[in-house]
Structure formats: C-alpha cells, structure tokens
C-alpha cells in the first residue's frame, strides 16, 4: 500500500524557525558593543558569524534528513545508537578537554563536535525502537530494566567526561517510560528521594531525619483505626516541639524523640495487623535517613570546593561568594530584572553587551532576552517553547506506529529538560549545570542535532509510518 505524503507540518516548522532566528539575534546583540567587522569573511570569524554558519549547516541537515525515507530511521535506529556510544567512548580517549570536561572532538580551525548531543538523538531512536516492540512488556521487570539501560549507558559515559549537565538530560527519557505505562509510584518515590537528597546536602542530617520521622508519624496517625481529633493536635505539638528543639540547641534529643515515637507507632500498627503499611512507612524512614546522611557526607567530604560552591549558590545563595561562584547567577538575575516590562530595547542592553555575565551566548543566553526584551519578550520565548512542545506531543499522538509516537515523546522529553533546566538556572531555581537552551544558545552541535531530531519527526509525521 502506498503511503501518502501529507507534507510538512508548517506550524512546527515555523516555531522552530522563530526560535532559531531569535537565538541568532540574541547572540548578535551580545557581541554588538565590541563591534563587528565590515568584511563578511571576517564577520564569519565572530561568534555571531560562526553561529550563522551553523544555522546554514543545520538547515542543510534539515533538508537532507527530510529527503530520506522515514522508515530509514526505524531500520537503522540501533546502528545509530551504537555509533553514538562508540563516539562517547572515543571522545574519552581522543577528545579535547574544555573547562575540565573531555566532551569534544576537535577537527581544527575552530570546528568541534560534541558527541553527547548525537547520543540524545541515537537514544531517542533506539528506545523508541525497543519500546515499539516491548512497550506492553513494561509490566515485566526485565523489560523495564532493559528500557532504562538504553539511556543509562550514555548517561554513565557522559558522566566520565565529566559533564554532569548533559548526562542528567537523559533522565528525561523517564517521561517516555511513563507514557508507556511505567508505574507512577516509581516517579513519586524518585521525587521524594531527590528532595531528601537535596535537603541533606546543606542541612544538618538530624534536621532532615526528624522531618522524615514526623512525616512518617503523620501517615501512621492518618491510618489509626480509631482516629480522634487529638491525634492531629498531638502531631502539631510534636512539630512545634521539634522546631524549637533545634532552635534552642536540643536537636539531637528532638530527633531521638521523633524516632522513638515512630518506632512505637510502627509496633502499634504491626500488632494491629496493618503490617504492610507499617513496614512501608518504617522502611521509607530508614532509606530516607540513609540518603540524608549520605548526601551530607558527600557534600562535606567528597565534593570538590567548586562543586560545593555551586550547590550553595543554588540552595543557600547568601552563603556563596558573590564574586566567585555566585557571580554568574547574580548578574544573570540582575540582567533579567533590569529589563522590566518591555526591556531596554534590542542592542541596548548594557549588561548583555558589557559581558558582565560569563557564558552569556551559551548557557545564559536567556538573560539577554530578559534585559533587552523585558518580561514580554521572555513570555514570548517561553510561549514559543510551550507551543513547540505541545505541537510535538500532538504529532506524536496522531502517529500510526508506536515507534513514531515514542520518538515524538523522546524529542519532547529532551527538549523539555533543556528548556526547564536552562531557564531555571538563569533565575536560580535549579543549580547551574551548564546545558544550552535549544535553538537559542550558541553551539553548532546542539543546533544541528536538535534540527535533525525535528526534521526526522516531521518526516515521520508526513508519512505517518
């Protein structure tokens, strides 16, 4: 049967072009005050010029990708994925080290390539191919572990570079697994353990343990067979006592008291035949407490000073060095805040063009938008990303094959993590881990691979494979 070509989805393509154009315009404005040469060939040597070259290369990559049959990507998904893993191994041996990370192949003449970007594309294809055959088998532990292994392998290889930011992007593929029926409680448990881990980094472990114990007591109280109002009052009293206990320097005794109370209610529920719930809560307390102590130990004894500073900038900015690790974030927020409602105007951002924010054309390009285009400009960019993400999901849901639908969710997952983390770190909502803003940040590898991913998706949609 002949598959009718429905043509390109112009809305998605237009959103992509709009973001690329805005990105280049913002890269241009960052270097505007320094001046640009009149000669076009010399201009191509500047950051804006090099990005313009990559825009051209990416557009060529888009149309080359579009010319290939959509079935090609399904047939060669595993080969592309394997090639990406091989490149991640080779870059550890032959790669160029930039800012402490061996993440780049250097081809000379200023031309570099980051294989971790290619690995995102390869992983999206391979995971889609696997789940396209075994998504119904996600109820099986074996298939769940196999699916996770597809993105855990590149994640670990990228950690060896080390490039923590790029490696964490691969956790976004859990969104794909959730779409295919991965148990929701796993994500809830992961979120809670993540919250405990973060809290334990910079807070005394006993404080975190006491909070976990009080949360466990709340669950036990909620499941009392003859629950009365005074149980709630007792829990409130315990919380108040814990707060003042730590404030007055009796934190150790407060923690012991909360732990003893939790143990007592565990035994009470065990004797009352509510054993499953009793074990679950108490085991959660043990695991959570262990994570809190481990996080605090790692922060104080394992992390390097610059890693500790980055965490302090995020969680306790008042304790970070304003001229050291906090410098980027402080000036980023200053630039965004100074834009006001409508911004200072294009090419008129003094903080943007004065290079007050390091890495502004890469990791912190968003603050240039905030300063020159203000709140309205920021909202336009965020809206474009939301529309693009929504459109990708719509395209995914209307596909005939599981492979195409899963690939769409894979692209959306990667794009969302980049978007959320990058914008969040420019405002101090997430730690500064150094990942680009797709289509906007300077970077040829990122722009090319995201362009190819969009092109493959649009080709699949046109053919509805």
C-alpha positions, 0 to 999 in steps of 0.5 A: 500500500502506498503511503501518502505524503501529507507534507510538512507540518508548517506550524512546527516548522515555523516555531522552530524557525522563530526560535532559531532566528531569535537565538541568532539575534540574541547572540548578535546583540551580545557581541554588538558593543565590541563591534563587528567587522565590515568584511563578511569573511571576517564577520564569519570569524565572530561568534555571531558569524560562526553561529550563522554558519551553523544555522546554514549547516543545520538547515542543510541537515534539515533538508537532507534528513527530510529527503530520506525515507522515514522508515530509514530511521526505524531500520537503522535506529540501533546502528545509530545508537551504537555509533553514538556510544562508540563516539562517547567512548572515543571522545574519552580517549581522543577528545579535547578537554574544555573547562575540565570536561573531555566532551569534544572532538576537535577537527581544527580551525575552530570546528568541534563536535560534541558527541553527547548531543548525537547520543540524545538523538541515537537514544531517542531512536533506539528506545523508541525502537525497543519500546515499539516492540516491548512497550506492553512488556513494561509490566515485566521487570526485565523489560523495564530494566532493559528500557532504562539501560538504553539511556543509562549507558550514555548517561554513565559515559557522559558522566566520565567526561565529566559533564554532569549537565548533559548526562542528567538530560537523559533522565528525561527519557523517564517521561517516555517510560511513563507514557508507556505505562511505567508505574507512577509510584516509581516517579513519586518515590524518585521525587521524594528521594531527590528532595531528601537528597537535596535537603541533606546536602546543606542541612544538618542530617538530624534536621532532615531525619526528624522531618522524615520521622514526623512525616512518617508519624503523620501517615501512621496517625492518618491510618489509626483505626480509631482516629480522634481529633487529638491525634492531629493536635498531638502531631502539631505539638510534636512539630512545634516541639521539634522546631524549637528543639533545634532552635534552642540547641536540643536537636539531637534529643528532638530527633531521638524523640521523633524516632522513638515515637515512630518506632512505637507507632510502627509496633502499634500498627504491626500488632494491629495487623496493618503490617504492610503499611507499617513496614512501608512507612518504617522502611521509607524512614530508614532509606530516607535517613540513609540518603540524608546522611549520605548526601551530607557526607558527600557534600562535606567530604567528597565534593570538590570546593567548586562543586560545593560552591555551586550547590550553595549558590543554588540552595543557600545563595547568601552563603556563596561568594558573590564574586566567585561562584555566585557571580554568574547567577547574580548578574544573570538575575540582575540582567533579567530584572533590569529589563522590566516590562518591555526591556531596554530595547534590542542592542541596548542592553548594557549588561548583555553587551558589557559581558558582565555575565560569563557564558552569556551566548551559551548557557545564559543566553536567556538573560539577554532576552530578559534585559533587552526584551523585558518580561514580554519578550521572555513570555514570548520565548517561553510561549514559543517553547510551550507551543513547540512542545505541545505541537510535538506531543500532538504529532506524536499522538496522531502517529500510526506506529508506536515507534513514531509516537515514542520518538515524538515523546523522546524529542519532547522529553529532551527538549523539555529538560533543556528548556526547564533546566536552562531557564531555571538556572538563569533565575536560580531555581535549579543549580547551574549545570551548564546545558544550552537552551535549544535553538537559542544558545550558541553551539553548532552541535546542539543546533544541528542535532536538535534540527535533525531530531525535528526534521526526522519527526516531521518526516515521520509525521508526513508519512505517518509510518 
